[in-house]
Amino acid sequence: MANIGFLGLGVMGYPMAGHLQRKGHAVTVYNRTAARAQKWVAEFGGADAATPRAAAEEQEFVFACVGNDDDLRSVALGENGAFAGLARGAVFVDHTTASAAVARELHAIAKLNGNGFIDAPVSGGQAGAENGALSVMCGGDPDIYTRVEPVISAYAKASRLMGPSGSGQLTKMVNQICIAGLVEGLAEGLHFAKRAGLDATAVIEVISKGAAQSWQMENRSKTMIEGKFDFGFAVDWMRKDLAICLEEARRNGASLPAAALIDQFYAEVQTMGGSRWDTSSLIARLERSR
């Protein structure tokens, strides 16, 4: 069992850190809102720290799960950042969905300081975090990943090293590009079914047994039909992720016409007041406009 620091107790980080503590690791948490960290300690045990640096001191591993590139730099760098508290040889694992550029930046700094760094964004949503069933896509050095993988298994059903630093973030971008297309296709299909006078639930029962089947169809079609959109990853966060995808595509020359269009559809959902609705709310835009 390891001594671990965990930075960021949002809807994903809170249960992930809890799984680590329940597996027998000694976890010290940091959260920007201290009351959230205190609540976590009351629920799981462990300890809380006043700064990322304090949470990182004397730890073998430090995990982070925060909002974006700037949030990540704020908890990792600077006088009170985690890197200032890391002992030589300790490993920093970043579960934030961020850019490949910031992953490479922090990997280089960590290596210069004698530390390891793994970019390790996750897929599976809040339910996956709570159930310990996340998929983790990692980038970094193979020897460092080998050390980290058994610890990640506390909350992961699958974890894989995808390549050098930044490869985990690039893989997560592929994940988000695919999700955007799947959700839009499902939204349009359900909208069409309703306009055609079909029983949308019956349609899903039939087509979900064939080539159209997907996780989104199995897990979101019912709530989409019901017009309920509080079951997962928020539109605001999806737009943040798609912006990262589109920026990376501008760098590597990839063509993402559907992703760019669907990003604008999500912008319309935001104007409808759906910033905190889950990503399946694309259907609300179609229902409103017809």
C-alpha positions as CSV (number, residue, x, y, z in Angstrom):
1,M,0.0,0.0,0.0
2,A,1.2,3.5,-0.8
3,N,1.2,7.0,0.6
4,I,-0.8,9.1,-1.8
5,G,-1.8,12.7,-2.3
6,F,-5.0,13.5,-4.3
7,L,-5.7,17.0,-5.6
8,G,-9.3,17.9,-6.7
9,L,-12.4,16.4,-5.2
10,G,-15.0,17.2,-7.9
11,V,-17.6,14.7,-9.1
12,M,-14.9,12.4,-10.4
13,G,-12.0,13.0,-8.0
14,Y,-14.1,12.6,-4.8
15,P,-15.1,8.9,-5.4
16,M,-11.7,8.1,-7.1
17,A,-9.8,9.2,-4.0
18,G,-12.4,7.3,-1.9
19,H,-11.6,4.0,-3.7
20,L,-7.9,4.5,-3.0
21,Q,-8.5,5.0,0.7
22,R,-10.8,2.0,0.8
23,K,-8.2,-0.2,-0.9
24,G,-5.9,0.5,2.0
25,H,-3.8,3.3,0.7
26,A,-3.0,6.3,3.0
27,V,-4.6,9.2,1.2
28,T,-4.1,12.9,1.9
29,V,-6.5,15.1,-0.1
30,Y,-6.5,18.8,-1.2
31,N,-9.4,20.7,-2.6
32,R,-9.7,24.4,-3.4
33,T,-12.8,24.5,-1.3
34,A,-11.6,23.2,2.0
35,A,-15.0,22.1,3.3
36,R,-15.2,19.6,0.5
37,A,-11.9,18.0,1.6
38,Q,-13.2,17.9,5.2
39,K,-16.3,16.2,4.1
40,W,-14.3,13.6,2.2
41,V,-12.1,12.9,5.3
42,A,-15.3,12.5,7.4
43,E,-16.6,10.0,4.9
44,F,-13.5,8.0,4.1
45,G,-10.8,8.7,6.7
46,G,-7.4,9.8,5.6
47,A,-6.3,13.4,6.0
48,D,-6.6,16.7,4.3
49,A,-4.0,19.4,3.5
50,A,-4.2,23.1,3.2
51,T,-2.1,23.4,-0.1
52,P,-1.2,21.1,-3.0
53,R,2.4,21.2,-1.8
54,A,1.5,20.0,1.7
55,A,-0.7,17.2,0.2
56,A,2.3,16.1,-1.9
57,E,5.0,16.0,0.8
58,E,6.3,12.5,1.7
59,Q,4.0,10.8,-0.8
60,E,5.0,8.1,-3.3
61,F,2.2,9.1,-5.7
62,V,0.2,12.3,-6.2
63,F,-2.9,12.2,-8.3
64,A,-4.8,15.3,-9.7
65,C,-8.3,15.6,-11.2
66,V,-9.1,19.2,-11.8
67,G,-10.8,21.3,-14.5
68,N,-8.4,22.4,-17.3
69,D,-4.9,23.3,-18.2
70,D,-4.8,26.4,-16.0
71,D,-6.2,24.6,-13.0
72,L,-3.6,21.8,-13.5
73,R,-0.8,24.3,-13.6
74,S,-2.1,26.0,-10.5
75,V,-2.0,22.8,-8.4
76,A,1.2,21.5,-9.8
77,L,3.5,24.5,-10.1
78,G,4.6,27.5,-8.0
79,E,5.6,27.8,-4.4
80,N,2.6,26.0,-3.0
81,G,2.2,23.6,-6.0
82,A,2.6,19.9,-5.7
83,F,5.8,19.7,-7.6
84,A,7.5,21.8,-4.8
85,G,6.5,19.1,-2.3
86,L,7.4,16.0,-4.2
87,A,10.2,13.9,-3.0
88,R,12.7,12.8,-5.6
89,G,11.4,9.6,-7.3
90,A,7.7,10.4,-6.6
91,V,5.2,10.2,-9.4
92,F,2.5,12.7,-10.4
93,V,-0.5,11.3,-12.2
94,D,-2.9,13.7,-13.9
95,H,-6.5,12.5,-14.5
96,T,-7.6,15.9,-15.8
97,T,-8.8,16.1,-19.3
98,A,-6.3,18.7,-20.6
99,S,-4.2,19.4,-23.6
100,A,-1.3,17.2,-24.8
101,A,0.9,20.3,-24.6
102,V,0.4,20.8,-20.9
103,A,1.1,17.1,-20.3
104,R,4.4,17.3,-22.2
105,E,5.3,20.5,-20.3
106,L,4.7,19.0,-16.9
107,H,6.4,15.7,-17.9
108,A,9.5,17.7,-18.8
109,I,9.5,19.6,-15.5
110,A,8.9,16.5,-13.5
111,K,11.7,14.6,-15.2
112,L,14.1,17.5,-14.6
113,N,13.3,17.3,-10.9
114,G,13.8,13.6,-10.7
115,N,10.1,12.7,-10.7
116,G,7.7,10.7,-12.9
117,F,4.7,12.1,-14.7
118,I,1.8,10.3,-16.3
119,D,-1.1,11.9,-18.2
120,A,-4.0,9.7,-17.5
121,P,-7.4,11.1,-18.5
122,V,-10.4,8.9,-17.8
123,S,-13.7,7.8,-19.5
124,G,-16.8,6.4,-17.8
125,G,-18.3,9.5,-16.2
126,Q,-19.5,10.0,-12.7
127,A,-21.0,6.6,-12.5
128,G,-17.8,5.0,-13.6
129,A,-15.9,6.9,-10.9
130,E,-18.4,5.9,-8.2
131,N,-18.4,2.3,-9.3
132,G,-14.6,2.0,-9.7
133,A,-15.1,1.1,-13.4
134,L,-13.3,3.9,-15.3
135,S,-11.2,3.4,-18.5
136,V,-7.9,5.2,-18.1
137,M,-5.7,6.1,-21.1
138,C,-2.1,7.0,-20.2
139,G,0.9,8.7,-21.7
140,G,4.4,8.7,-20.3
141,D,7.5,6.5,-19.6
142,P,6.9,2.7,-19.5
143,D,8.8,2.2,-16.3
144,I,6.8,4.9,-14.5
145,Y,3.5,3.5,-15.8
146,T,4.4,0.1,-14.5
147,R,4.6,1.6,-11.0
148,V,1.4,3.5,-11.3
149,E,-0.9,0.9,-12.9
150,P,-1.6,-1.2,-9.8
151,V,-2.7,1.9,-7.9
152,I,-4.9,3.1,-10.7
153,S,-6.7,-0.3,-10.6
154,A,-8.5,0.8,-7.4
155,Y,-11.0,2.7,-9.6
156,A,-10.4,1.4,-13.2
157,K,-11.8,-1.5,-15.1
158,A,-9.2,-0.9,-17.8
159,S,-5.9,1.0,-18.0
160,R,-3.4,1.2,-20.9
161,L,-0.2,3.0,-21.8
162,M,-0.9,4.6,-25.2
163,G,2.6,6.0,-25.9
164,P,4.9,8.8,-24.7
165,S,3.9,11.9,-22.8
166,G,0.7,13.4,-24.2
167,S,-0.6,10.2,-25.7
168,G,-3.2,9.7,-23.0
169,Q,-4.6,13.2,-23.6
170,L,-4.6,12.6,-27.4
171,T,-6.5,9.3,-26.9
172,K,-9.1,11.1,-24.7
173,M,-9.6,13.6,-27.6
174,V,-10.4,10.6,-29.9
175,N,-12.9,9.5,-27.2
176,Q,-14.6,12.8,-27.1
177,I,-14.8,13.2,-30.9
178,C,-16.5,9.8,-31.1
179,I,-18.9,10.5,-28.3
180,A,-20.0,13.8,-29.9
181,G,-20.8,12.1,-33.2
182,L,-22.6,9.2,-31.4
183,V,-24.8,11.5,-29.3
184,E,-25.8,13.7,-32.2
185,G,-26.7,10.7,-34.3
186,L,-28.8,9.2,-31.5
187,A,-30.5,12.6,-30.9
188,E,-31.4,12.9,-34.6
189,G,-32.6,9.3,-34.8
190,L,-34.9,9.7,-31.8
191,H,-36.2,13.1,-33.1
192,F,-36.9,11.5,-36.5
193,A,-38.7,8.6,-34.8
194,K,-41.0,10.9,-32.9
195,R,-41.8,13.1,-35.9
196,A,-42.5,9.9,-37.9
197,G,-45.1,8.9,-35.3
198,L,-43.1,5.9,-34.1
199,D,-42.9,4.6,-30.5
200,A,-39.3,5.8,-29.8
201,T,-38.9,3.3,-27.0
202,A,-39.9,0.4,-29.2
203,V,-37.6,1.7,-31.9
204,I,-34.6,1.6,-29.5
205,E,-35.5,-1.9,-28.3
206,V,-35.3,-3.1,-31.8
207,I,-32.3,-1.2,-33.2
208,S,-30.2,-1.6,-30.1
209,K,-29.8,-5.3,-30.9
210,G,-28.2,-4.5,-34.3
211,A,-25.4,-2.4,-35.8
212,A,-26.7,0.9,-34.4
213,Q,-26.0,-0.3,-30.8
214,S,-23.8,1.9,-28.6
215,W,-23.1,2.8,-25.0
216,Q,-24.9,6.0,-25.5
217,M,-28.0,4.2,-26.9
218,E,-28.1,1.7,-24.0
219,N,-27.5,4.3,-21.3
220,R,-29.0,7.6,-22.5
221,S,-31.8,6.9,-25.0
222,K,-34.5,6.4,-22.3
223,T,-33.7,9.7,-20.6
224,M,-33.4,11.5,-23.9
225,I,-36.9,10.4,-24.8
226,E,-38.1,11.6,-21.5
227,G,-36.3,15.0,-21.8
228,K,-34.2,14.4,-18.7
229,F,-30.6,15.7,-18.9
230,D,-29.1,15.4,-15.4
231,F,-27.3,12.1,-15.8
232,G,-23.6,12.8,-16.4
233,F,-21.0,14.9,-18.2
234,A,-22.1,18.6,-18.5
235,V,-22.3,20.5,-21.8
236,D,-19.9,23.1,-20.5
237,W,-17.2,20.4,-20.0
238,M,-17.9,18.8,-23.3
239,R,-17.3,22.2,-25.0
240,K,-14.1,22.6,-23.1
241,D,-13.0,19.2,-24.3
242,L,-14.0,19.8,-28.0
243,A,-12.1,23.0,-27.9
244,I,-9.0,21.1,-27.0
245,C,-9.7,18.6,-29.8
246,L,-10.2,21.3,-32.4
247,E,-7.1,23.1,-31.3
248,E,-5.0,19.9,-31.5
249,A,-6.5,19.2,-35.0
250,R,-5.3,22.7,-36.1
251,R,-1.8,21.6,-35.1
252,N,-1.8,18.2,-36.6
253,G,-3.8,18.8,-39.7
254,A,-6.7,16.5,-38.9
255,S,-10.1,17.4,-40.4
256,L,-12.9,17.4,-37.8
257,P,-16.0,18.8,-39.6
258,A,-18.6,16.9,-37.6
259,A,-16.9,17.7,-34.3
260,A,-16.7,21.4,-35.1
261,L,-20.4,21.5,-36.1
262,I,-21.5,19.5,-33.0
263,D,-19.5,21.9,-30.9
264,Q,-21.7,24.7,-32.3
265,F,-24.8,22.7,-31.6
266,Y,-23.7,22.4,-27.9
267,A,-23.2,26.2,-28.0
268,E,-26.9,26.5,-28.9
269,V,-27.8,24.2,-26.0
270,Q,-25.9,26.6,-23.7
271,T,-28.0,29.5,-25.0
272,M,-31.1,27.5,-24.1
273,G,-29.9,27.4,-20.4
274,G,-28.4,23.9,-20.8
275,S,-24.8,24.6,-19.7
276,R,-25.1,22.1,-16.9
277,W,-27.3,19.6,-18.7
278,D,-25.6,16.4,-19.7
279,T,-24.3,15.8,-23.3
280,S,-27.4,13.9,-24.4
281,S,-29.2,17.3,-24.3
282,L,-28.4,17.7,-28.0
283,I,-31.9,16.3,-28.6
284,A,-33.4,19.3,-26.7
285,R,-32.1,21.6,-29.5
286,L,-33.8,19.5,-32.1
287,E,-37.1,19.4,-30.2
288,R,-37.0,23.1,-29.7
289,S,-36.3,24.0,-33.3
290,R,-39.1,22.0,-35.0
